[in-house]
Amino acid sequence: YIHKDLPEFHPPANHTPCVEHINGLTSAFLFSLETQVTIGYGFRCVTEQCGTAIFLLIFQSILGVIINSFMCGAILAKISRPKKRAKTITFSKNAVISKRGGKLCLLIRVANLRKSLLIGSHIYGKLLRTTITPEGETIILDQININFVVDAGNENLFFISPLTIYHVIDHTSPFFHMAAETLPQQDFELVVF
């Protein structure tokens, strides 16, 4: 348009256009499409008459590569994302403290909702809380390992039906010094995975 290449500007017979065989919006769109998808040019091509046309051709090619890279990355990220399996293992909403085998225990129910069985799984627990050391240092995210066991043993669990996992509250347990009356006021989080 700026170089007056279009037929409505009536260019002279010896006029060299910026892009040959462009005579309207449709042919300009087809030329842009040929550039963007890199299928090669037919009879439309950029001449060396206009530096602006060469710059726009290079700019469109680089922009096309960037767009293709982002699209490939987005598709690859969507395909390689793992399935939402966290919702197929459910835990009981409430944990219960009761006697089991003559010992005080923290009990939690775990169920597998998958169609396939889980074999060889393990259960671990972490108690997260803020702790003040004897030296006066505050540990904001103190992580304490909590050992959970199942009657069948804690190694290679077989999730064919819901299991009750439990933690024995003895003198090594972080729950040992907590009283039943003050337990709701305690500031901690128990993470089981």
PyMOL commands that set and color helices and strands:
alter all, ss='L'
color gray80, all
select helices_A, chain A and resi 7-9+25-36+51-80+86-88+183-185
alter helices_A, ss='H'
color red, helices_A
select strands_A, chain A and resi 19-20+45-46+89-91+96-100+103-112+119-121+125-132+138-146+157-158+163-168+188-192
alter strands_A, ss='S'
color yellow, strands_A
deselect
rebuild
show_as cartoon
